[in-house]
Amino acid sequence: MEDPEGKKILVIQTHGVDTPTRTYSPIFYAMAAAAMEMDVMVWFTMNGTNQLKKGEADKVQLKKDSDVTLKTLLDQAQDAEVKLRVCQQSMELWDITMDDLIEGVEVLGATSIIDLALNADHVMYF
């Protein structure tokens, strides 16, 4: 098996808080790739953007009897050095400003996704 260390993984997340069961897997996979010492970025666009608004990810639980929220996973991902990036144009669709975003998220323009995808070793789309 090829050594995954240093590979660039781009995860594109299009699902948001309205579909909670579709928000967890991209974060899990991103953290797994980071644990394998890959360079990982999650790009949030379309509905995925709304989970980065302060307070929204705190409301999402995959299992009702668990204390783990989507915000817990986003924090763990950042602790694992997964980069969280959001599409500026999607923010405009959701009327989200920089001040509305959780800490540690960077905003990039829509054309950035093309460069990111072209420079990634692998792209995962959710």
CORCOR-V688520 format. One record per helix or strand. SS is the DSSP state (2 for helix, 1 for strand). FROM is the first residue (numbers start at 1). TO is the last residue. If there is no record, write none. Layout:
SS,FROM,TO  SS,FROM,TO
This chain:
1,8,13  2,17,22  2,24,35  1,39,44  2,46,52  1,53,53  2,57,59  2,70,79  1,83,87  2,88,93  2,98,100  1,101,101  1,106,108  2,112,119  1,122,125
